[in-house]
Amino acid sequence: MPANNNDDKGDKEVKEDFKSLVNMSATQIEKWLDTDESKSVGQKEEDGSESIGHKSGKHIIRILGKKDADLSADDYAHMRKVVSYIKRHSAQQPKETKGSNWEYSLKNWGHDPNKK
């Protein structure tokens, strides 16, 4: 079924927001996710294996590796979640950010708050 214009506009806007907020490359996110700091933060799933943010970072890497035409409805839904999380979490900035759980969590979601 073809998407209607409202969906197209929504997808275009979310893609633009995603690209402006996710300021780490797929390679940078991948390297970050391998660190102990990355694995030390975030809400764990019920089985306690991997945090939601860590799992999100893996999905972001997959999204960044795709051409726009190959993005699925699931990818767009995840981009919306990422945009919402980064905006909400950024608004909760603590006084000390460097080396904080706040910073680590944002980086799991593809946003390095220390990048200018």
DSSP file (Angstrom, degrees, kcal/mol; ACC not computed):
  #  RESIDUE AA STRUCTURE BP1 BP2  ACC     N-H-->O    O-->H-N    N-H-->O    O-->H-N    TCO  KAPPA ALPHA  PHI   PSI    X-CA   Y-CA   Z-CA
    1    1 A M              0   0    0      0, 0.0     2,-0.1     0, 0.0     0, 0.0   0.000 360.0 360.0 360.0 129.2    0.0    0.0    0.0
    2    2 A P        -     0   0    0      0, 0.0     2,-0.1     0, 0.0     0, 0.0  -0.372 360.0-111.5 -69.8 146.9    1.5    3.4   -1.0
    3    3 A A        -     0   0    0      1,-0.1     2,-0.1    -2,-0.1     0, 0.0  -0.475  30.6-123.1 -73.5 145.9    2.2    5.9    1.8
    4    4 A N     >  -     0   0    0     -2,-0.1     4,-2.2     1,-0.1     3,-0.4  -0.406  29.9 -99.3 -84.2 170.1    0.1    9.0    1.9
    5    5 A N  H  > S+     0   0    0      1,-0.2     4,-2.7     2,-0.2     5,-0.2   0.831 121.9  57.6 -60.1 -34.3    1.6   12.5    1.8
    6    6 A N  H  > S+     0   0    0      2,-0.2     4,-2.4     1,-0.2    -1,-0.2   0.913 108.1  46.7 -63.5 -40.9    1.3   12.9    5.6
    7    7 A D  H  > S+     0   0    0     -3,-0.4     4,-3.0     2,-0.2     5,-0.2   0.916 111.7  51.4 -65.8 -42.1    3.4    9.8    6.1
    8    8 A D  H  X S+     0   0    0     -4,-2.2     4,-2.6     2,-0.2    -2,-0.2   0.934 111.8  46.4 -59.4 -46.4    6.0   11.0    3.6
    9    9 A K  H  X S+     0   0    0     -4,-2.7     4,-2.5     1,-0.2    -1,-0.2   0.915 113.3  49.5 -63.4 -42.8    6.3   14.3    5.2
   10   10 A G  H  X S+     0   0    0     -4,-2.4     4,-2.6    -5,-0.2    -2,-0.2   0.914 112.0  47.8 -62.4 -43.0    6.6   12.7    8.6
   11   11 A D  H  X S+     0   0    0     -4,-3.0     4,-2.3     2,-0.2    -2,-0.2   0.906 111.6  50.5 -64.8 -41.0    9.2   10.3    7.4
   12   12 A K  H  X S+     0   0    0     -4,-2.6     4,-2.2    -5,-0.2    -2,-0.2   0.928 112.9  46.2 -62.7 -44.9   11.2   13.2    5.8
   13   13 A E  H  X S+     0   0    0     -4,-2.5     4,-2.8     2,-0.2     5,-0.2   0.919 112.9  48.3 -65.1 -44.0   11.1   15.3    9.0
   14   14 A V  H  X S+     0   0    0     -4,-2.6     4,-2.8     1,-0.2    -1,-0.2   0.887 110.6  52.1 -65.9 -36.0   12.1   12.4   11.2
   15   15 A K  H  X S+     0   0    0     -4,-2.3     4,-2.5    -5,-0.2    -1,-0.2   0.914 111.2  47.2 -64.5 -42.2   14.9   11.5    8.9
   16   16 A E  H  X S+     0   0    0     -4,-2.2     4,-1.7     2,-0.2    -2,-0.2   0.928 114.2  46.6 -64.4 -45.4   16.2   15.1    9.0
   17   17 A D  H  X S+     0   0    0     -4,-2.8     4,-2.2     2,-0.2     5,-0.3   0.926 112.6  50.7 -61.3 -44.4   15.9   15.3   12.8
   18   18 A F  H  X S+     0   0    0     -4,-2.8     4,-2.9     1,-0.2    -2,-0.2   0.932 110.4  48.8 -58.5 -48.2   17.6   11.9   13.1
   19   19 A K  H  < S+     0   0    0     -4,-2.5    -1,-0.2     1,-0.2    -2,-0.2   0.809 113.8  46.5 -65.9 -29.2   20.5   13.0   10.9
   20   20 A S  H  < S+     0   0    0     -4,-1.7    -1,-0.2    -5,-0.2    -2,-0.2   0.817 119.1  39.2 -82.1 -29.5   20.9   16.3   12.8
   21   21 A L  H  < S+     0   0    0     -4,-2.2     2,-1.3    -5,-0.2    -2,-0.2   0.834  99.9  72.8 -90.2 -35.0   20.8   14.7   16.3
   22   22 A V     <  +     0   0    0     -4,-2.9    89,-0.2    -5,-0.3    -1,-0.1  -0.688  58.8 166.3 -81.5  97.9   22.8   11.5   15.6
   23   23 A N        +     0   0    0     -2,-1.3     2,-0.4    87,-0.7    88,-0.2   0.207  44.7  86.0-104.3  14.7   26.2   13.1   15.4
   24   24 A M  S    S-     0   0    0     86,-1.3     2,-0.1    83,-0.0    -3,-0.0  -0.900  76.2-122.9-112.2 145.6   28.3   10.0   15.6
   25   25 A S     >  -     0   0    0     -2,-0.4     4,-2.6     1,-0.1     5,-0.2  -0.336  30.1-105.8 -77.1 166.0   29.3    7.9   12.6
   26   26 A A  H  > S+     0   0    0      1,-0.2     4,-2.6     2,-0.2     5,-0.2   0.897 123.7  51.2 -58.2 -40.5   28.4    4.2   12.5
   27   27 A T  H  > S+     0   0    0      2,-0.2     4,-2.4     1,-0.2    -1,-0.2   0.910 109.8  48.9 -64.5 -43.2   32.1    3.4   13.2
   28   28 A Q  H  > S+     0   0    0      2,-0.2     4,-2.4     1,-0.2    -2,-0.2   0.912 113.1  47.1 -63.9 -42.0   32.2    5.7   16.2
   29   29 A I  H  X S+     0   0    0     -4,-2.6     4,-2.9     2,-0.2    -2,-0.2   0.930 111.1  51.7 -65.0 -44.0   29.1    4.2   17.6
   30   30 A E  H  X S+     0   0    0     -4,-2.6     4,-0.8    -5,-0.2    -2,-0.2   0.926 112.0  45.6 -59.3 -46.2   30.4    0.7   17.0
   31   31 A K  H >< S+     0   0    0     -4,-2.4     3,-0.7     1,-0.2     4,-0.2   0.908 113.5  50.9 -62.5 -42.0   33.7    1.5   18.8
   32   32 A W  H >< S+     0   0    0     -4,-2.4     3,-2.1     1,-0.2     6,-0.4   0.914 103.8  57.1 -62.0 -44.3   31.7    3.2   21.7
   33   33 A L  H 3< S+     0   0    0     -4,-2.9    -1,-0.2     1,-0.3    -2,-0.2   0.714 100.1  60.7 -63.6 -19.7   29.4    0.2   22.2
   34   34 A D  T << S+     0   0    0     -4,-0.8    -1,-0.3    -3,-0.7    -2,-0.2   0.532  87.9  97.9 -82.4  -6.4   32.4   -2.0   22.7
   35   35 A T  S <> S-     0   0    0     -3,-2.1     4,-1.6    -4,-0.2     5,-0.1  -0.456  79.2-127.3 -85.0 155.8   33.5    0.0   25.8
   36   36 A D  H  > S+     0   0    0      1,-0.2     4,-1.0     2,-0.2    -1,-0.1   0.851 110.9  59.3 -64.1 -34.7   32.9   -0.8   29.4
   37   37 A E  H >4 S+     0   0    0      1,-0.2     3,-0.5     2,-0.2     4,-0.4   0.910 104.4  49.5 -61.9 -42.2   31.4    2.7   29.9
   38   38 A S  H >4 S+     0   0    0     -6,-0.4     3,-0.9     1,-0.2    -1,-0.2   0.912 112.8  46.6 -61.6 -42.9   28.8    2.0   27.2
   39   39 A K  H 3< S+     0   0    0     -4,-1.6    -1,-0.2     1,-0.2    -2,-0.2   0.620 101.9  68.2 -76.5 -12.2   27.8   -1.3   28.8
   40   40 A S  T << S+     0   0    0     -4,-1.0     2,-0.3    -3,-0.5    -1,-0.2   0.580  95.1  60.3 -85.9  -9.5   27.6    0.3   32.3
   41   41 A V  S <  S+     0   0    0     -3,-0.9    13,-0.2    -4,-0.4    10,-0.2  -0.761  70.8  50.4-120.2 162.5   24.6    2.5   31.7
   42   42 A G  S    S-     0   0    0     -2,-0.3     2,-0.4    11,-0.1     9,-0.0  -0.036  82.2 -59.8 103.2 159.6   21.0    2.2   30.8
   43   43 A Q        -     0   0    0      1,-0.0     9,-2.6    -2,-0.0    10,-0.2  -0.637  55.2-136.5 -78.0 125.5   17.9    0.3   31.7
   44   44 A K  B     -A   51   0A   0     -2,-0.4     7,-0.2     7,-0.3    -2,-0.1  -0.518  15.9-112.8 -84.3 150.7   18.4   -3.4   31.3
   45   45 A E    >   -     0   0    0      5,-1.3     3,-2.1    -2,-0.2    -1,-0.1  -0.235  45.4 -89.7 -68.8 170.4   15.8   -5.7   29.7
   46   46 A E  T 3  S+     0   0    0      1,-0.3    -1,-0.1     2,-0.1    -2,-0.1   0.836 129.6  54.0 -56.3 -35.6   14.1   -8.2   32.0
   47   47 A D  T 3  S-     0   0    0      3,-0.1    -1,-0.3     1,-0.1    -2,-0.0   0.586 105.3-132.9 -77.9  -6.9   16.8  -10.8   31.3
   48   48 A G  S <  S+     0   0    0     -3,-2.1    -2,-0.1     2,-0.2     3,-0.1   0.573  70.9 117.0  74.2   9.7   19.4   -8.3   32.3
   49   49 A S  S    S+     0   0    0      1,-0.2     2,-0.4     2,-0.0    -1,-0.1   0.954  75.7   6.6 -78.9 -50.7   21.7   -8.9   29.3
   50   50 A E  S    S-     0   0    0     -7,-0.0    -5,-1.3     4,-0.0    -1,-0.2  -0.992  73.4-115.7-139.8 140.0   21.8   -5.7   27.4
   51   51 A S  B  >  -A   44   0A   0     -2,-0.4     4,-2.2    -7,-0.2    -7,-0.3  -0.335  26.9-118.6 -72.2 157.9   20.5   -2.2   28.0
   52   52 A I  H  > S+     0   0    0     -9,-2.6     4,-2.2     1,-0.2    -1,-0.1   0.895 115.6  50.8 -61.2 -41.8   17.8   -0.7   25.8
   53   53 A G  H  > S+     0   0    0    -10,-0.2     4,-2.3     2,-0.2    -1,-0.2   0.875 108.1  51.6 -65.8 -38.3   20.2    2.1   24.7
   54   54 A H  H  > S+     0   0    0      2,-0.2     4,-1.3   -13,-0.2    -1,-0.2   0.924 111.9  46.5 -64.5 -44.0   22.9   -0.4   23.9
   55   55 A K  H  X S+     0   0    0     -4,-2.2     4,-1.6     1,-0.2    -2,-0.2   0.878 110.1  55.0 -64.1 -38.0   20.5   -2.3   21.7
   56   56 A S  H  X S+     0   0    0     -4,-2.2     4,-2.6     1,-0.2    -2,-0.2   0.901 102.0  57.3 -61.4 -41.8   19.3    0.9   20.2
   57   57 A G  H  X S+     0   0    0     -4,-2.3     4,-2.0     1,-0.2    -1,-0.2   0.874 104.4  51.9 -57.6 -38.7   22.9    1.8   19.2
   58   58 A K  H  X S+     0   0    0     -4,-1.3     4,-1.7     2,-0.2    -1,-0.2   0.894 110.2  48.1 -65.2 -39.7   23.2   -1.4   17.2
   59   59 A H  H  X S+     0   0    0     -4,-1.6     4,-2.5     2,-0.2    -2,-0.2   0.892 108.6  54.5 -68.0 -38.6   19.9   -0.5   15.3
   60   60 A I  H  X S+     0   0    0     -4,-2.6     4,-2.9     1,-0.2    -2,-0.2   0.910 105.5  53.3 -60.4 -42.2   21.3    3.0   14.7
   61   61 A I  H  X S+     0   0    0     -4,-2.0     4,-1.2     1,-0.2    -1,-0.2   0.921 109.6  48.1 -58.2 -44.6   24.4    1.5   13.1
   62   62 A R  H  < S+     0   0    0     -4,-1.7     3,-0.3     1,-0.2     4,-0.3   0.911 111.8  49.7 -63.3 -41.7   22.2   -0.6   10.8
   63   63 A I  H >< S+     0   0    0     -4,-2.5     3,-1.8     1,-0.2    -2,-0.2   0.931 108.3  52.6 -62.4 -45.7   20.1    2.5    9.9
   64   64 A L  H 3< S+     0   0    0     -4,-2.9    -1,-0.2     1,-0.3    -2,-0.2   0.764 105.7  56.3 -63.0 -24.2   23.2    4.5    9.1
   65   65 A G  T 3< S+     0   0    0     -4,-1.2    -1,-0.3    -3,-0.3     2,-0.3   0.487  95.7  85.2 -85.3  -3.1   24.4    1.8    6.8
   66   66 A K  S <  S-     0   0    0     -3,-1.8     2,-0.2    -4,-0.3     5,-0.1  -0.669  78.9-118.6-100.6 153.4   21.3    1.9    4.6
   67   67 A K    >   -     0   0    0     -2,-0.3     3,-1.8     1,-0.1     4,-0.4  -0.586  35.9-110.7 -77.4 151.5   20.3    4.0    1.7
   68   68 A D  G >  S+     0   0    0      1,-0.3     3,-1.5    -2,-0.2    -1,-0.1   0.867 118.6  57.4 -52.5 -39.7   17.2    6.1    2.3
   69   69 A A  G 3  S+     0   0    0      1,-0.3    -1,-0.3    -3,-0.0    -3,-0.0   0.722 103.8  54.2 -66.2 -20.5   15.2    4.0   -0.2
   70   70 A D  G <  S+     0   0    0     -3,-1.8    -1,-0.3     2,-0.0     2,-0.2   0.448  78.8 118.4 -94.2  -0.8   16.0    0.9    1.9
   71   71 A L    <   -     0   0    0     -3,-1.5     2,-0.1    -4,-0.4    -8,-0.0  -0.483  53.9-147.1 -70.4 133.1   14.7    2.2    5.2
   72   72 A S     >  -     0   0    0     -2,-0.2     4,-2.3     1,-0.1     5,-0.2  -0.412  28.4-103.4 -93.8 170.8   11.8    0.1    6.6
   73   73 A A  H  > S+     0   0    0      1,-0.2     4,-2.4     2,-0.2     5,-0.2   0.872 125.4  54.8 -59.5 -36.9    8.8    1.2    8.6
   74   74 A D  H  > S+     0   0    0      2,-0.2     4,-2.2     1,-0.2    -1,-0.2   0.878 105.8  51.8 -64.2 -38.5   10.7   -0.3   11.6
   75   75 A D  H  > S+     0   0    0      2,-0.2     4,-2.7     1,-0.2    -2,-0.2   0.929 110.6  47.4 -63.9 -44.8   13.7    1.9   10.9
   76   76 A Y  H  X S+     0   0    0     -4,-2.3     4,-2.2     2,-0.2    -2,-0.2   0.898 110.6  52.0 -64.0 -39.6   11.5    5.0   10.8
   77   77 A A  H  X S+     0   0    0     -4,-2.4     4,-1.8     1,-0.2    -1,-0.2   0.907 111.6  47.3 -62.0 -40.4    9.8    4.0   14.0
   78   78 A H  H  X S+     0   0    0     -4,-2.2     4,-2.8     2,-0.2    -2,-0.2   0.900 108.3  54.5 -68.9 -39.1   13.2    3.5   15.6
   79   79 A M  H  X S+     0   0    0     -4,-2.7     4,-2.7     1,-0.2    -1,-0.2   0.904 107.7  51.0 -60.0 -40.0   14.4    6.9   14.3
   80   80 A R  H  X S+     0   0    0     -4,-2.2     4,-2.4     1,-0.2    -1,-0.2   0.919 110.9  48.4 -61.1 -43.2   11.4    8.5   15.9
   81   81 A K  H  X S+     0   0    0     -4,-1.8     4,-2.6     2,-0.2    -2,-0.2   0.907 112.0  49.3 -62.7 -43.0   12.3    6.8   19.2
   82   82 A V  H  X S+     0   0    0     -4,-2.8     4,-2.9     2,-0.2     5,-0.2   0.930 111.4  48.3 -62.9 -47.6   15.9    8.0   18.9
   83   83 A V  H  X S+     0   0    0     -4,-2.7     4,-2.3     1,-0.2     5,-0.2   0.928 113.6  47.5 -59.5 -46.4   14.9   11.6   18.2
   84   84 A S  H  X S+     0   0    0     -4,-2.4     4,-2.5    -5,-0.2     5,-0.2   0.926 113.6  47.6 -61.7 -45.9   12.5   11.6   21.1
   85   85 A Y  H  X S+     0   0    0     -4,-2.6     4,-3.3     2,-0.2     5,-0.3   0.939 112.4  47.8 -62.5 -48.5   15.1   10.1   23.5
   86   86 A I  H  X S+     0   0    0     -4,-2.9     4,-2.4     1,-0.2     5,-0.2   0.920 114.3  46.5 -62.2 -43.9   17.9   12.4   22.5
   87   87 A K  H  X S+     0   0    0     -4,-2.3     4,-1.3    -5,-0.2    -1,-0.2   0.940 117.3  43.1 -62.8 -46.4   15.8   15.5   22.8
   88   88 A R  H  < S+     0   0    0     -4,-2.5     4,-0.4    -5,-0.2    -2,-0.2   0.929 117.8  44.3 -65.9 -46.5   14.3   14.4   26.2
   89   89 A H  H >< S+     0   0    0     -4,-3.3     3,-1.3    -5,-0.2    -1,-0.2   0.865 108.9  56.8 -70.1 -36.3   17.6   13.2   27.6
   90   90 A S  H >< S+     0   0    0     -4,-2.4     3,-1.1    -5,-0.3    -1,-0.2   0.852 100.4  59.5 -62.1 -33.9   19.5   16.3   26.4
   91   91 A A  T 3< S+     0   0    0     -4,-1.3    -1,-0.3     1,-0.3    -2,-0.2   0.650  97.7  61.5 -69.3 -14.4   17.1   18.5   28.3
   92   92 A Q  T <  S+     0   0    0     -3,-1.3    -1,-0.3    -4,-0.4    -2,-0.1  -0.007  74.8 160.0-100.6  28.8   18.1   16.8   31.5
   93   93 A Q    <   -     0   0    0     -3,-1.1     4,-0.1     1,-0.1    -3,-0.1  -0.282  30.4-142.3 -58.4 125.5   21.8   17.8   31.3
   94   94 A P        -     0   0    0      0, 0.0    -1,-0.1     0, 0.0     3,-0.1  -0.304  24.2-106.9 -79.5 171.3   23.5   17.7   34.7
   95   95 A K  S    S+     0   0    0      1,-0.2     2,-0.7     2,-0.1    -2,-0.0   0.936 113.2  46.5 -64.1 -46.4   26.1   20.2   35.9
   96   96 A E        +     0   0    0      1,-0.2    -1,-0.2     3,-0.0     0, 0.0  -0.877  65.4 159.1 -99.9 115.3   29.0   17.7   35.3
   97   97 A T    >   +     0   0    0     -2,-0.7     3,-2.1     5,-0.1     6,-0.5   0.796  40.1  95.6-105.8 -35.9   28.6   16.0   32.0
   98   98 A K  T 3  S+     0   0    0      1,-0.3     3,-0.1     5,-0.1     4,-0.0  -0.396 105.6   1.2 -65.0 123.5   32.1   14.7   31.1
   99   99 A G  T 3  S+     0   0    0      1,-0.2    -1,-0.3    -2,-0.2     2,-0.2   0.649 102.7 136.9  76.4  14.9   32.3   11.0   32.1
  100  100 A S    <>  -     0   0    0     -3,-2.1     4,-2.5     1,-0.1    -1,-0.2  -0.539  69.7-117.8 -93.9 159.7   28.8   11.0   33.4
  101  101 A N  H  > S+     0   0    0      1,-0.2     4,-2.8     2,-0.2     5,-0.2   0.849 117.3  60.4 -59.0 -33.6   26.1    8.3   32.9
  102  102 A W  H  > S+     0   0    0      2,-0.2     4,-2.1     1,-0.2    -1,-0.2   0.938 107.7  43.1 -59.1 -48.7   24.1   11.1   31.1
  103  103 A E  H  > S+     0   0    0     -6,-0.5     4,-2.2     1,-0.2    -2,-0.2   0.937 114.5  49.9 -62.9 -47.5   26.9   11.4   28.5
  104  104 A Y  H  X S+     0   0    0     -4,-2.5     4,-1.7     1,-0.2    -2,-0.2   0.895 110.1  50.6 -61.0 -41.2   27.4    7.6   28.2
  105  105 A S  H  X S+     0   0    0     -4,-2.8     4,-1.0     1,-0.2    -1,-0.2   0.931 109.5  49.7 -63.8 -46.2   23.7    7.0   27.7
  106  106 A L  H ><>S+     0   0    0     -4,-2.1     5,-2.5     1,-0.2     3,-0.6   0.891 108.5  53.8 -60.1 -38.9   23.4    9.7   25.0
  107  107 A K  H ><5S+     0   0    0     -4,-2.2     3,-1.8     1,-0.3    -1,-0.2   0.859 101.3  58.8 -66.4 -33.4   26.4    8.2   23.2
  108  108 A N  H 3<5S+     0   0    0     -4,-1.7    -1,-0.3     1,-0.3    -2,-0.2   0.821 106.3  50.4 -60.3 -28.8   24.7    4.8   23.2
  109  109 A W  T <<5S-     0   0    0     -4,-1.0    -1,-0.3    -3,-0.6    -2,-0.2   0.195 128.3-100.0 -96.0  14.3   21.9    6.5   21.3
  110  110 A G  T < 5S+     0   0    0     -3,-1.8   -86,-1.3     1,-0.2   -87,-0.7   0.585  87.6 115.5  85.2  11.1   24.4    8.0   18.7
  111  111 A H      < -     0   0    0     -5,-2.5    -2,-0.2   -89,-0.2    -1,-0.2  -0.950  46.2-163.6-120.9 116.3   24.6   11.5   20.2
  112  112 A D    >   -     0   0    0     -2,-0.5     3,-1.6     1,-0.1    -8,-0.1  -0.858   4.3-163.6 -94.9 107.6   27.9   12.8   21.6
  113  113 A P  T 3  S+     0   0    0      0, 0.0    -1,-0.1     0, 0.0   -10,-0.0   0.634  85.7  61.7 -68.3 -11.8   27.0   15.8   23.7
  114  114 A N  T 3  S+     0   0    0    -11,-0.1     2,-0.3   -17,-0.1   -16,-0.0   0.539  79.1 103.9 -90.7  -7.1   30.6   17.0   23.7
  115  115 A K    <         0   0    0     -3,-1.6   -91,-0.0     1,-0.1   -92,-0.0  -0.570 360.0 360.0 -75.6 136.1   30.9   17.4   19.9
  116  116 A K              0   0    0     -2,-0.3    -1,-0.1     0, 0.0    -2,-0.0   0.409 360.0 360.0 -94.5 360.0   30.7   20.9   18.7
